[in-house]
Amino acid sequence: KSLWATAESLIESSSTSQLLWTSGRAPQHTGNVVDFALHPDGTILASVDQGGLIHLWDTEQGSEIQILETRIVPSELTPATITAIAFSPDGEYFIAASDQIEVFQIDADGNFVSVEGPLPQLRRMITSMAFSSDGERLVLALSEGELYISEWWRQNERPPQPLQTPNEISESGKIKQMAFHPLDDQMLAIVTQKNCFILLMEE
């Protein structure tokens, strides 16, 4: 019986929270976990620590299925090797970022492997990422409140381009989280250290 099926039965029979799964009693990361991401179909949980170690966990069985070795190297611009991770909406790609961006694609064996080519370089640390619902656009937030966009993120050929960012956003501190509206890929919700915003993006 899968963990999700167990969860559904527990929800029906109990009104209290219950722990369904843990990655282990012993610490599985050598440093503090800085970000996590859930695969769109709910079967894989990814976690990354300050040293850049990326674990992929099977949420059905509660076991580790892969450790990703990144080509991103530590930089003076970032306190951690990896600062943000995300799965693409179709679940076929995994993104790891710091001041560089590395794309992993799932192969025929079901493993995520790094896409060949030089890694796109940005001038500041990436703090958050958001995919449009169709997966065609990837928006990146930099540590100084700047926004960048990439419509060719699947290939390591062109770096992301600056996205015109209103002063109210860039002056409101580090961008913590972003998310596209589920029904309108022109609307981007942004949470900074001080405020929340809805940005209407150009076509």
Solvent accessible surface area in square Angstrom, and as a share of the most:
residue,aa,sasa,rsa
1,K,186,0.79
2,S,30,0.20
3,L,36,0.18
4,W,105,0.37
5,A,36,0.28
6,T,41,0.24
7,A,16,0.13
8,E,111,0.50
9,S,43,0.27
10,L,48,0.24
11,I,132,0.67
12,E,152,0.68
13,S,91,0.59
14,S,36,0.24
15,S,117,0.76
16,T,100,0.58
17,S,116,0.75
18,Q,94,0.42
19,L,152,0.76
20,L,63,0.31
21,W,60,0.21
22,T,77,0.45
23,S,42,0.27
24,G,33,0.32
25,R,246,0.90
26,A,65,0.50
27,P,123,0.77
28,Q,64,0.29
29,H,27,0.12
30,T,128,0.74
31,G,29,0.28
32,N,106,0.55
33,V,82,0.47
34,V,56,0.32
35,D,34,0.17
36,F,134,0.56
37,A,12,0.09
38,L,90,0.45
39,H,20,0.09
40,P,74,0.46
41,D,90,0.47
42,G,11,0.10
43,T,45,0.26
44,I,22,0.11
45,L,40,0.20
46,A,0,0.00
47,S,11,0.07
48,V,0,0.00
49,D,0,0.00
50,Q,80,0.36
51,G,56,0.53
52,G,6,0.06
53,L,54,0.27
54,I,0,0.00
55,H,8,0.04
56,L,1,0.00
57,W,11,0.04
58,D,29,0.15
59,T,10,0.06
60,E,45,0.20
61,Q,135,0.60
62,G,23,0.22
63,S,52,0.34
64,E,74,0.33
65,I,81,0.41
66,Q,37,0.16
67,I,75,0.38
68,L,5,0.03
69,E,151,0.68
70,T,33,0.19
71,R,103,0.38
72,I,6,0.03
73,V,94,0.54
74,P,102,0.64
75,S,36,0.23
76,E,183,0.82
77,L,90,0.45
78,T,16,0.09
79,P,110,0.69
80,A,8,0.06
81,T,14,0.08
82,I,0,0.00
83,T,21,0.12
84,A,3,0.02
85,I,10,0.05
86,A,16,0.12
87,F,17,0.07
88,S,1,0.01
89,P,47,0.29
90,D,84,0.44
91,G,2,0.02
92,E,79,0.36
93,Y,25,0.09
94,F,0,0.00
95,I,0,0.00
96,A,0,0.00
97,A,0,0.00
98,S,1,0.00
99,D,5,0.03
100,Q,31,0.14
101,I,7,0.03
102,E,0,0.00
103,V,1,0.01
104,F,4,0.02
105,Q,75,0.33
106,I,48,0.24
107,D,53,0.28
108,A,112,0.87
109,D,121,0.63
110,G,41,0.39
111,N,63,0.32
112,F,4,0.02
113,V,73,0.42
114,S,36,0.24
115,V,31,0.18
116,E,158,0.71
117,G,31,0.29
118,P,108,0.68
119,L,26,0.13
120,P,19,0.12
121,Q,95,0.42
122,L,9,0.05
123,R,137,0.50
124,R,70,0.26
125,M,25,0.11
126,I,0,0.00
127,T,22,0.13
128,S,7,0.05
129,M,21,0.09
130,A,8,0.07
131,F,26,0.11
132,S,1,0.01
133,S,67,0.43
134,D,90,0.46
135,G,4,0.03
136,E,87,0.39
137,R,28,0.10
138,L,0,0.00
139,V,0,0.00
140,L,0,0.00
141,A,0,0.00
142,L,0,0.00
143,S,28,0.18
144,E,97,0.43
145,G,0,0.00
146,E,37,0.16
147,L,1,0.01
148,Y,24,0.09
149,I,24,0.12
150,S,3,0.02
151,E,95,0.42
152,W,60,0.21
153,W,10,0.04
154,R,60,0.22
155,Q,90,0.40
156,N,13,0.07
157,E,140,0.63
158,R,130,0.47
159,P,66,0.41
160,P,8,0.05
161,Q,73,0.33
162,P,94,0.59
163,L,38,0.19
164,Q,157,0.70
165,T,28,0.16
166,P,50,0.32
167,N,102,0.53
168,E,113,0.51
169,I,4,0.02
170,S,37,0.24
171,E,132,0.59
172,S,5,0.03
173,G,22,0.21
174,K,63,0.27
175,I,0,0.00
176,K,95,0.40
177,Q,116,0.52
178,M,16,0.07
179,A,54,0.42
180,F,20,0.09
181,H,70,0.31
182,P,107,0.67
183,L,163,0.81
184,D,52,0.27
185,D,31,0.16
186,Q,31,0.14
187,M,63,0.28
188,L,0,0.00
189,A,37,0.29
190,I,0,0.00
191,V,60,0.35
192,T,7,0.04
193,Q,110,0.49
194,K,146,0.62
195,N,80,0.41
196,C,101,0.61
197,F,42,0.17
198,I,114,0.58
199,L,23,0.12
200,L,133,0.66
201,M,12,0.05
202,E,143,0.64
203,E,188,0.85
